[in-house]
Amino acid sequence: MGKFKIDDTVKTKNLPHLKLYCGQIGSVINVFSKRPEGKHFEQFPVGTIYAVEFENGDAIDIHENDLFEVKNESDS
């Protein structure tokens, strides 16, 4: 089971391989607990992959270790 679910708000860590998306806030739009076949997912280490959509409309797949959860003020 992954750390996040669809519609969670997340923030990317400041890591070189995330390039333009370092420190960006986005929403989880898909969760890949079981990876589909294909070379795309082979680039990630073992663990859950998330499709995250950012405020500018871009969406990328990101490994769970490269994300932080963003708490909503209403969750406090």
The first five atom37 places (N, CA, C, CB, O) and aatype in JSON, in Angstrom:
{
  "aatype": [12, 7, 11, 13, 11, 9, 3, 3, 16, 19, 11, 16, 11, 2, 10, 14, 8, 10, 11, 10, 18, 4, 7, 5, 9, 7, 15, 19, 9, 2, 19, 13, 15, 11, 1, 14, 6, 7, 11, 8, 13, 6, 5, 13, 14, 19, 7, 16, 9, 18, 0, 19, 6, 13, 6, 2, 7, 3, 0, 9, 3, 9, 8, 6, 2, 3, 10, 13, 6, 19, 11, 2, 6, 15, 3, 15],
  "atom_mask": [
    [1, 1, 1, 1, 1],
    [1, 1, 1, 0, 1],
    [1, 1, 1, 1, 1],
    [1, 1, 1, 1, 1],
    [1, 1, 1, 1, 1],
    [1, 1, 1, 1, 1],
    [1, 1, 1, 1, 1],
    [1, 1, 1, 1, 1],
    [1, 1, 1, 1, 1],
    [1, 1, 1, 1, 1],
    [1, 1, 1, 1, 1],
    [1, 1, 1, 1, 1],
    [1, 1, 1, 1, 1],
    [1, 1, 1, 1, 1],
    [1, 1, 1, 1, 1],
    [1, 1, 1, 1, 1],
    [1, 1, 1, 1, 1],
    [1, 1, 1, 1, 1],
    [1, 1, 1, 1, 1],
    [1, 1, 1, 1, 1],
    [1, 1, 1, 1, 1],
    [1, 1, 1, 1, 1],
    [1, 1, 1, 0, 1],
    [1, 1, 1, 1, 1],
    [1, 1, 1, 1, 1],
    [1, 1, 1, 0, 1],
    [1, 1, 1, 1, 1],
    [1, 1, 1, 1, 1],
    [1, 1, 1, 1, 1],
    [1, 1, 1, 1, 1],
    [1, 1, 1, 1, 1],
    [1, 1, 1, 1, 1],
    [1, 1, 1, 1, 1],
    [1, 1, 1, 1, 1],
    [1, 1, 1, 1, 1],
    [1, 1, 1, 1, 1],
    [1, 1, 1, 1, 1],
    [1, 1, 1, 0, 1],
    [1, 1, 1, 1, 1],
    [1, 1, 1, 1, 1],
    [1, 1, 1, 1, 1],
    [1, 1, 1, 1, 1],
    [1, 1, 1, 1, 1],
    [1, 1, 1, 1, 1],
    [1, 1, 1, 1, 1],
    [1, 1, 1, 1, 1],
    [1, 1, 1, 0, 1],
    [1, 1, 1, 1, 1],
    [1, 1, 1, 1, 1],
    [1, 1, 1, 1, 1],
    [1, 1, 1, 1, 1],
    [1, 1, 1, 1, 1],
    [1, 1, 1, 1, 1],
    [1, 1, 1, 1, 1],
    [1, 1, 1, 1, 1],
    [1, 1, 1, 1, 1],
    [1, 1, 1, 0, 1],
    [1, 1, 1, 1, 1],
    [1, 1, 1, 1, 1],
    [1, 1, 1, 1, 1],
    [1, 1, 1, 1, 1],
    [1, 1, 1, 1, 1],
    [1, 1, 1, 1, 1],
    [1, 1, 1, 1, 1],
    [1, 1, 1, 1, 1],
    [1, 1, 1, 1, 1],
    [1, 1, 1, 1, 1],
    [1, 1, 1, 1, 1],
    [1, 1, 1, 1, 1],
    [1, 1, 1, 1, 1],
    [1, 1, 1, 1, 1],
    [1, 1, 1, 1, 1],
    [1, 1, 1, 1, 1],
    [1, 1, 1, 1, 1],
    [1, 1, 1, 1, 1],
    [1, 1, 1, 1, 1]
  ],
  "atom_positions": [
    [[0.84, -1.19, 0.0], [0.0, 0.0, 0.0], [0.88, 1.24, 0.0], [-0.96, 0.01, 1.22], [1.89, 1.29, 0.7]],
    [[0.51, 2.21, -0.77], [1.32, 3.41, -0.9], [1.08, 4.43, 0.2], [0.0, 0.0, 0.0], [0.17, 4.29, 1.02]],
    [[1.91, 5.46, 0.2], [1.82, 6.53, 1.19], [0.67, 7.49, 0.91], [3.13, 7.29, 1.23], [0.16, 8.13, 1.83]],
    [[0.26, 7.6, -0.35], [-0.72, 8.6, -0.75], [-1.87, 7.94, -1.5], [-0.06, 9.68, -1.62], [-1.78, 6.79, -1.93]],
    [[-2.97, 8.7, -1.64], [-4.12, 8.22, -2.41], [-4.5, 9.3, -3.41], [-5.32, 7.86, -1.47], [-4.02, 10.43, -3.34]],
    [[-5.37, 8.94, -4.34], [-5.83, 9.9, -5.35], [-6.45, 11.1, -4.66], [-6.84, 9.25, -6.33], [-7.2, 10.96, -3.69]],
    [[-6.14, 12.28, -5.16], [-6.59, 13.6, -4.67], [-5.77, 14.13, -3.5], [-8.03, 13.52, -4.25], [-6.02, 15.25, -3.05]],
    [[-4.79, 13.37, -3.0], [-3.91, 13.93, -1.97], [-3.06, 15.04, -2.58], [-3.0, 12.83, -1.35], [-2.67, 14.97, -3.75]],
    [[-2.79, 16.06, -1.78], [-1.89, 17.13, -2.19], [-0.49, 16.77, -1.73], [-2.35, 18.52, -1.6], [-0.27, 16.44, -0.56]],
    [[0.46, 16.82, -2.65], [1.84, 16.44, -2.37], [2.79, 17.52, -2.87], [2.18, 15.08, -3.03], [2.43, 18.37, -3.68]],
    [[4.02, 17.45, -2.36], [5.08, 18.37, -2.79], [6.29, 17.53, -3.14], [5.43, 19.42, -1.68], [6.64, 16.6, -2.43]],
    [[6.93, 17.87, -4.25], [8.13, 17.14, -4.66], [9.32, 17.58, -3.84], [8.4, 17.33, -6.16], [9.43, 18.74, -3.43]],
    [[10.22, 16.65, -3.6], [11.47, 16.97, -2.92], [12.38, 17.71, -3.9], [12.17, 15.68, -2.37], [12.19, 17.63, -5.11]],
    [[13.35, 18.42, -3.37], [14.32, 19.15, -4.2], [15.43, 18.21, -4.61], [14.89, 20.39, -3.45], [16.49, 18.17, -3.99]],
    [[15.18, 17.45, -5.67], [16.15, 16.47, -6.15], [16.49, 16.77, -7.61], [15.59, 15.02, -6.01], [15.62, 17.14, -8.39]],
    [[17.77, 16.62, -7.98], [18.2, 16.97, -9.34], [17.42, 16.26, -10.44], [19.65, 16.66, -9.49], [17.15, 16.86, -11.48]],
    [[17.05, 15.0, -10.23], [16.37, 14.27, -11.31], [14.93, 14.75, -11.54], [16.37, 12.79, -11.01], [14.31, 14.36, -12.53]],
    [[14.39, 15.58, -10.65], [13.04, 16.12, -10.86], [13.06, 17.42, -11.66], [12.36, 16.36, -9.52], [12.01, 17.92, -12.05]],
    [[14.23, 17.95, -11.9], [14.47, 19.13, -12.73], [13.47, 20.26, -12.47], [14.42, 18.74, -14.2], [13.52, 20.88, -11.41]],
    [[12.59, 20.52, -13.41], [11.66, 21.65, -13.33], [10.61, 21.5, -12.23], [10.97, 21.83, -14.64], [9.9, 22.46, -11.92]],
    [[10.5, 20.33, -11.66], [9.42, 20.07, -10.71], [9.89, 20.07, -9.25], [8.78, 18.74, -11.03], [9.11, 19.73, -8.37]],
    [[11.13, 20.45, -8.99], [11.65, 20.49, -7.62], [10.81, 21.44, -6.77], [13.13, 20.93, -7.61], [10.6, 22.6, -7.14]],
    [[10.34, 20.95, -5.63], [9.6, 21.78, -4.69], [8.21, 22.2, -5.13], [0.0, 0.0, 0.0], [7.62, 23.1, -4.54]],
    [[7.69, 21.56, -6.17], [6.38, 21.93, -6.69], [5.26, 21.17, -5.97], [6.31, 21.65, -8.19], [5.44, 20.03, -5.54]],
    [[4.11, 21.83, -5.83], [2.93, 21.22, -5.22], [2.0, 20.73, -6.31], [2.21, 22.22, -4.28], [1.79, 21.42, -7.32]],
    [[1.46, 19.54, -6.11], [0.53, 18.97, -7.09], [-0.46, 18.03, -6.42], [0.0, 0.0, 0.0], [-0.44, 17.86, -5.2]],
    [[-1.31, 17.44, -7.24], [-2.32, 16.49, -6.76], [-2.07, 15.12, -7.35], [-3.74, 16.98, -7.11], [-1.72, 15.0, -8.53]],
    [[-2.24, 14.09, -6.53], [-2.12, 12.71, -7.02], [-3.33, 12.42, -7.89], [-2.01, 11.69, -5.82], [-4.47, 12.55, -7.45]],
    [[-3.07, 12.0, -9.15], [-4.17, 11.69, -10.06], [-4.23, 10.2, -10.41], [-4.04, 12.5, -11.34], [-5.22, 9.74, -10.99]],
    [[-3.18, 9.45, -10.05], [-3.19, 8.0, -10.27], [-2.14, 7.37, -9.36], [-2.93, 7.65, -11.77], [-1.12, 7.98, -9.04]],
    [[-2.41, 6.12, -8.97], [-1.5, 5.38, -8.1], [-1.16, 4.06, -8.79], [-2.13, 5.13, -6.68], [-2.06, 3.31, -9.17]],
    [[0.13, 3.79, -8.95], [0.59, 2.55, -9.58], [1.25, 1.67, -8.52], [1.58, 2.85, -10.75], [2.48, 1.63, -8.42]],
    [[0.43, 0.95, -7.73], [0.96, 0.03, -6.72], [1.55, -1.19, -7.4], [-0.15, -0.39, -5.72], [2.63, -1.66, -7.05]],
    [[0.81, -1.7, -8.4], [1.29, -2.79, -9.24], [1.64, -2.14, -10.57], [0.21, -3.95, -9.41], [0.78, -1.55, -11.23]],
    [[2.86, -2.25, -10.93], [3.33, -1.54, -12.12], [2.88, -2.18, -13.41], [4.83, -1.45, -12.1], [2.96, -3.4, -13.57]],
    [[2.41, -1.37, -14.34], [2.13, -1.89, -15.68], [3.43, -2.34, -16.34], [1.41, -0.82, -16.55], [4.51, -1.85, -16.0]],
    [[3.32, -3.25, -17.27], [4.52, -3.68, -18.0], [4.98, -2.56, -18.91], [4.24, -4.96, -18.82], [4.19, -1.74, -19.38]],
    [[6.26, -2.54, -19.15], [6.83, -1.56, -20.07], [8.05, -0.89, -19.49], [0.0, 0.0, 0.0], [8.25, -0.88, -18.27]],
    [[8.86, -0.35, -20.35], [10.14, 0.23, -19.96], [10.0, 1.48, -19.09], [10.94, 0.56, -21.2], [10.88, 1.77, -18.28]],
    [[8.92, 2.21, -19.26], [8.77, 3.46, -18.51], [8.91, 3.22, -17.01], [7.41, 4.1, -18.81], [9.63, 3.96, -16.33]],
    [[8.25, 2.22, -16.48], [8.26, 1.99, -15.04], [9.53, 1.3, -14.55], [7.06, 1.16, -14.65], [9.78, 1.25, -13.34]],
    [[10.32, 0.77, -15.45], [11.58, 0.12, -15.07], [12.61, 1.13, -14.55], [12.16, -0.64, -16.25], [13.55, 0.74, -13.86]],
    [[12.44, 2.41, -14.87], [13.39, 3.44, -14.44], [13.27, 3.76, -12.94], [13.18, 4.7, -15.24], [14.17, 4.38, -12.37]],
    [[12.18, 3.34, -12.31], [11.95, 3.66, -10.9], [12.39, 2.52, -10.0], [10.48, 3.97, -10.67], [12.3, 1.35, -10.39]],
    [[12.88, 2.84, -8.78], [13.19, 1.79, -7.82], [11.91, 1.11, -7.34], [13.98, 2.36, -6.63], [10.81, 1.58, -7.63]],
    [[12.05, 0.02, -6.61], [10.91, -0.69, -6.05], [10.1, 0.26, -5.18], [11.36, -1.93, -5.24], [10.66, 1.05, -4.43]],
    [[8.79, 0.18, -5.27], [7.9, 1.03, -4.49], [6.78, 1.55, -5.36], [0.0, 0.0, 0.0], [6.73, 1.28, -6.56]],
    [[5.89, 2.28, -4.75], [4.72, 2.81, -5.45], [5.09, 4.04, -6.27], [3.6, 3.16, -4.46], [5.89, 4.87, -5.84]],
    [[4.49, 4.13, -7.46], [4.68, 5.28, -8.35], [3.36, 6.05, -8.39], [5.14, 4.84, -9.8], [2.29, 5.45, -8.41]],
    [[3.46, 7.37, -8.41], [2.27, 8.22, -8.45], [2.32, 9.11, -9.68], [2.16, 9.08, -7.17], [3.38, 9.64, -10.05]],
    [[1.17, 9.27, -10.32], [1.02, 10.29, -11.35], [0.57, 11.55, -10.61], [-0.01, 9.86, -12.5], [-0.45, 11.53, -9.92]],
    [[1.33, 12.62, -10.76], [1.04, 13.86, -10.05], [0.82, 14.96, -11.09], [2.19, 14.24, -9.07], [1.62, 15.14, -12.0]],
    [[-0.29, 15.69, -10.92], [-0.58, 16.83, -11.8], [-0.29, 18.11, -11.02], [-2.06, 16.8, -12.3], [-0.72, 18.28, -9.88]],
    [[0.44, 19.02, -11.67], [0.84, 20.28, -11.05], [-0.11, 21.4, -11.46], [2.28, 20.63, -11.43], [-0.93, 21.24, -12.36]],
    [[0.01, 22.53, -10.78], [-0.89, 23.66, -11.0], [-0.86, 24.18, -12.43], [-0.54, 24.79, -10.05], [-1.85, 24.74, -12.91]],
    [[0.27, 23.99, -13.13], [0.37, 24.47, -14.52], [-0.22, 23.47, -15.53], [1.82, 24.74, -14.86], [-0.2, 23.73, -16.73]],
    [[-0.74, 22.33, -15.04], [-1.35, 21.33, -15.92], [-0.43, 20.2, -16.31], [0.0, 0.0, 0.0], [-0.9, 19.19, -16.83]],
    [[0.88, 20.32, -16.06], [1.81, 19.23, -16.35], [1.53, 18.06, -15.4], [3.28, 19.7, -16.21], [1.12, 18.27, -14.25]],
    [[1.75, 16.86, -15.87], [1.64, 15.67, -15.04], [2.83, 14.76, -15.32], [0.29, 14.93, -15.3], [3.2, 14.54, -16.47]],
    [[3.42, 14.22, -14.24], [4.54, 13.3, -14.38], [4.37, 12.16, -13.39], [5.89, 14.03, -14.16], [3.63, 12.27, -12.41]],
    [[5.07, 11.07, -13.64], [5.1, 9.94, -12.71], [6.29, 10.12, -11.78], [5.19, 8.57, -13.47], [7.39, 10.45, -12.22]],
    [[6.05, 9.91, -10.47], [7.07, 10.15, -9.46], [7.06, 9.01, -8.44], [6.84, 11.51, -8.76], [6.0, 8.54, -8.04]],
    [[8.25, 8.57, -8.04], [8.37, 7.54, -7.01], [7.95, 8.1, -5.65], [9.83, 6.99, -6.94], [8.15, 9.28, -5.38]],
    [[7.37, 7.25, -4.81], [6.86, 7.68, -3.5], [7.92, 8.34, -2.63], [6.27, 6.51, -2.78], [7.6, 9.21, -1.83]],
    [[9.18, 7.93, -2.76], [10.24, 8.51, -1.93], [10.61, 9.93, -2.32], [11.47, 7.64, -2.02], [11.34, 10.61, -1.59]],
    [[10.1, 10.41, -3.46], [10.41, 11.75, -3.94], [9.31, 12.75, -3.61], [10.64, 11.73, -5.43], [9.31, 13.87, -4.13]],
    [[8.36, 12.35, -2.75], [7.21, 13.2, -2.43], [7.04, 13.37, -0.92], [5.94, 12.61, -3.03], [7.36, 12.49, -0.13]],
    [[6.52, 14.54, -0.55], [6.08, 14.83, 0.81], [4.57, 15.03, 0.77], [6.8, 16.1, 1.4], [4.02, 15.44, -0.25]],
    [[3.9, 14.73, 1.86], [2.48, 15.03, 1.97], [2.32, 16.48, 2.39], [1.77, 14.08, 2.99], [3.07, 16.98, 3.23]],
    [[1.34, 17.17, 1.79], [1.02, 18.53, 2.18], [-0.3, 18.46, 2.95], [0.92, 19.49, 0.93], [-1.32, 18.05, 2.4]],
    [[-0.25, 18.86, 4.2], [-1.45, 18.84, 5.04], [-2.31, 20.06, 4.72], [-1.07, 18.81, 6.54], [-1.82, 21.18, 4.63]],
    [[-3.61, 19.81, 4.57], [-4.55, 20.92, 4.4], [-4.85, 21.51, 5.77], [-5.86, 20.45, 3.7], [-4.87, 20.78, 6.76]],
    [[-5.09, 22.81, 5.83], [-5.39, 23.45, 7.11], [-6.64, 22.84, 7.74], [-5.58, 24.96, 6.92], [-6.74, 22.8, 8.97]],
    [[-7.59, 22.38, 6.95], [-8.82, 21.79, 7.47], [-8.57, 20.42, 8.13], [-9.85, 21.64, 6.35], [-9.43, 19.93, 8.86]],
    [[-7.39, 19.81, 7.87], [-7.05, 18.52, 8.47], [-6.53, 18.68, 9.91], [-6.01, 17.8, 7.61], [-6.43, 17.69, 10.64]],
    [[-6.19, 19.89, 10.31], [-5.59, 20.1, 11.63], [-6.61, 20.0, 12.73], [-4.9, 21.45, 11.69], [-6.27, 20.16, 13.91]]
  ]
}
